[in-house]
Every structure is written in C-alpha cells, then in structure tokens.
Amino acid sequence: SRRPSHKGPAFFYAFTYADRADWSLYGIGVVGAIISGAGFPIMDLAYGYWTTDLVASDMTPSSLHRTTNTMAGICLGLGVLQFITGAIFLSCFTIASGRITDKLRRAYLDSVIHQDAEFFEKVGPGEVGTRMVKDVGTIKAATGEKLGFMVWATTTLIVALIMAFSRAAHLAGVIVGVVPLAFILFVSVGYLSAKADSRLLDLEGQSGTLLEQILGSVRVVQSFAAESFLIKKYDEYLTRLQRLGKWRSVVRGLELSISYCVLNLTYSAAFWYGSQLIVREDLQVGLMFTVFWNMFNAIFAIANILPHISAIRDSVQISARIRTEIERIPTIDVRNPNGTKIWNNESGEKANVQIEVQNLTFSYPSRPDRKTLDDVSFVLEAGKVTALVGASGSGKSTIASLLLRYYDPASSSSEKSTGRILLAGHDICDLNLSWLRSQIGIIAQDPQLFTATIFDNVAYGLSGTPWELPTSETEPGYSERMADVRSRVEQALKQAQAWDFVCKLPSGMDTRIKGGSTGVLSGGQRQRIAAARALVRKPRILLLDEGTSALDAETEQRLMAAIHEEQVHSGMTTM
C-alpha cells in the first residue's frame, strides 16, 4: 500500500517505516549508547583524582596502593559496563535499521513495479537495482551503526565538556578556542564531499543500467562481436567514476587530516596554558589532566562524528531520491481501486467484448512531436480474430499498449493526443485497471520469461485471477488449489502446442529455465511457453504482437486452431 507523503527532512523518511518494536530497539540502543559514551569522561575524572593523589607530598606507599586499587576497580567496572552497553547499543541499532530498511526496500519495489511506462522511459532497470541494493544499504548503515555511534560520540562530547568546564573552566575555555577553526574547516570539506557524492550516485546508476543491458543480452552482444565496443563504453563510465573517486578520496583525506591537526593544536594549547596555571598554583596537576583528557575526549568525539556525519549526509541524498520515487503517483495507477468492472471474472459466461477505437491520435511522452497514431478508428468484433497490418513503426504495438493502458491519450504530454478506446461500450479509462488487465492475455514476439520452472512461468499468468498460484503451503486448501493450478497449466501447455516438448525435458513442467533471452529453449519454444501463460488465464481478449513469428507453419496452424476453439467456448476476442 502507498505510504502517505512525508514532508519532514529526508533522513527521517526511513523512520516512517518503524513500528513499536523498532522504536523499542532504538530506545534501548540510545540508552546503551549514552551509558557507554559517558564512560571515558567519567574515567578521566577518576584519573584526575588519582593523579592528584599520586603527586601529593604526604602520600604514603599504603595510601598510594589503596588509591591505585580503587582506581583500578573503577576502570575495571567502567570497562565491563562499556563492554555490555556497547554490545547492546550496536546490536539494537543494527537490528532496528535492518528491519526498517527491509520495509523501505519492499515499499520501493512495490512503488516501482506499479509505475507507469512513462517512469521507465526515464529510469533504467540498472538504476532501480542500484537503489534497491547499494543505496538502501547505505541508508541501513546510516540509520544503524552510524546513528548509534553518533549518539555515543555526542554523549561523550557533551559529558566531556561538562566535566572539563566544571573542573577548570579557564583551561577548558582556552582549549575550546580551537573548535571554531575546526568547524569552519569541517563545513567547507563537507560541502565538497556532498557535491562529489551526488555526482557519484548519478554515474553509478547510469553505469549499472548499461551493465544490466549488456549482461541481459549476452547472445546479441556476442553475435555482433560487440564485446570490445561495449567494454570500452563501460570503461568510459569507470574512468569518470575513478576521477570522481579520486576527488572524493582527497576530500575524505582532508577530513581525517583536519581531525589530527585539531588534536595536535589541542595538545599544544592544553599543555602550554596548563603548565602556566600549575606554576602560578592556580591549578592542580590532577585537574589539568582531567580537563586535558576530557577535552581530548571531546575532540576525539568530534573526529568520530565526522565520518558518520558523512555517511548520514549520503543517506539524506539517497533518501530524498528514493522518497520521490516511492511517493510518485503514476498517472495510470493499477493500485487505484476505483473504476467499473463490466462482468464477473468467475461467472464463466460469454461476454460481449467488442472493442472500438474512436478517432485515436497519440504521441509517446518521450516523442511528443511525432504522431504514432493519427485519427485511427476501427472495431474489433466480439469473438473474432482481427489482424492489424502495417509497416514497422506504424502503431500496431501502440494499439496494444493503449488497450492495456500502459499509456492513455490523455497522459501524453502532446496536446494533439485525443480519442478513446471502448470495451463493450465503456471507455477503458473508466474501468478498473487491475480488472481490465486481468481480462487480457498477450503473446509478444520476444517474450520475457522468468528464472523459474516452466510450471511457475505459466502459472504466473493466473496472477490477478481467482485461480492464482498460492504463495504459501499454510494457506487453506493449498493442496487442492495447487492440483487445480497444475491441471490448468497442463491444459494451457497443450493448447499452446508446448506439451510435447515439455514432457521430454528432464523434469517436465518442473524443469527450471533461465530468464531473459538466454537458456536452453529455442525462440519458438519460448513463444509457446508465453502463449500458455496468456491462455491459462482464460482471457476475454488475446493480443498477439507477432506472437507466432518464431513458430513453424504447422505449429502456428495448430496454435491458431486452439485459439479458435477457445473463442467458440468463451467468446474471446483476438487481435
């Protein structure tokens, strides 16, 4: 289900997926991080007292032994406490972030898979894959261990400053004078880092799309001997990524070098001014070390915060992008429950599925100035086969896309796109989209199969129908439903003239095949599997977009005979 639009900062978007259990984990993690983060400043306070006693002129060996034992006990206790709380806060933050980013990943996939065709004209599958794996992984790290360390380091910073200023404000004030310089440097470097990260994200998405296209069409690449050309093209992306990566490395190096520079400046300021105060007897040695080590803890905490801030900054940019795509409401939204359902899918009765195209003019959103269809009108008579004939690019496949509502005339950016398509006298734009698509089966010239068994590939055609494949063995009536689905799949394979070759495969219907355009099946066999997938849903409308182009004449005749038989039985309209 679509989540409500989130108007807050992008970083907090992932937390909109948190439930009570997630917030409980974060709460426990925050408490653990605070306790763990306060450990070092408290230890340094005790260290200051011990140092004062150590240099006291009246300290006897027995007193020194007793004081040292007490100090050792405090350090041991704090060490055990930090061990426990450190494990707790890291575990809680990591588990909670994993839970919410799993929900974020599902929401992203749910949104993308329901987007309209216009979305995929701009966003390639490689970019979607990068978002799903790499980018969501970055958000997981930022909302998990990085955020946990931020809480830990911030606690250390605050407690250390309180300890330092409460014990010797004049010395702490001198040391803290280094902070404004560090802040200016850190902000400047952070801006440069954010700029480099944004460009890297764009390039990684584009290179991922190219790589997905190359690997998804290996046979085509090999047949045209295009390996070297495409490798060079991918190398161009890698070269640009390397250049940006080098610049990013320099920026990250500056962040680290600035941290160490600030630490050394702190050393200089603390020991110089502290020694002056000790000479004037305005400060005890133990207090100087308490203030120094606590200010050291504060600077160390800032240095630890910086890389985590960088990771969180990256996640903010990524979250903004992912949020935009999740919250994008497609013009043609299959999740919209509104719309008319002309007949009941389960009735089994013949239906009047006459299709009328009225004065249809259409331009694709990516090519608004070029008319693919220009004032086209015709009728697909109910229960009959109608053939659309025309040159390549004349709009035959566009008619199928409009009938499936991948596009609407009204959704085109061209003001010249007009007309409508009627199904049984109803404008298809007024029909429930999910119901409309459940009435249509399509066999394409180059069918897309999934990496799964032949049975699964055909059974996927039942999705959105009352007979769809059960997803879990725990569902009521699982065995009976599976038996019914297998029977329907077998019948569809026979109709598609695929049963004979499927039976000869090692595991029959349960033989696993490769997706995409690769695998052991020939082009004609793949088309017959796709035909079975279309026929198994008992569609009221069947679209063959050159769907028999890879079949021999005899097999094509038998398939068309099976389609005619289905027409007689169900009143199916075929284009």
Buried (B, 14 or more C-beta within 10 A) or exposed (E): EBBEEBEEEBBEBBBBBBEEEBEEBBEBBBBBBBBBBBBBBBBBBBBBBBBBBBEBEEEEEEEBEEBEEBBEEBBEEBEEBBEEBBEBBBBBBBBBBBBBBEBBBEBBBBBBEBBBBBBEEEBBBBBBBBBBEBBBBBBBBBBBBBBBBBBBBBBBBBBBBBBBBEBBEEBBEBBBEBBEEBEEBBEEBBEBBBBBBEBBBEBBBBBBBBBBBBEBBEEEBEEEEBEEEBEEEBEEBEEBBEEBBEBBEEBBEBBEEBBEBBBEBBBEBBEEBBEEBBEEEEBBBBBBBBBBBBBBBBBBBBBBBBBBBBBBBBBBBBBEBBBEBBBBEBBBBBEEEEBEEBBEBEEEEBBBBBBBBBEBBBBBBEEBEEBBBEEBEEEBEBBBBEEBEEEEEBBBBBBBBBBBBBBBBEBBEBEEBBBBBBBBEBEBBEBBBBBBBBBBBBBBBEBEBEEBBBBBBBBBBBEBBEBBBBEEEEEEEEEEBBEBBBEBBBBBBBBBBBBEBBEEBEEBBEBBBEEBBBBEBEBBBBBBBBBBBBBBBBBBBBBBBEBBBBBEEEBBEBBBEBBBEBBEEBBBBBB
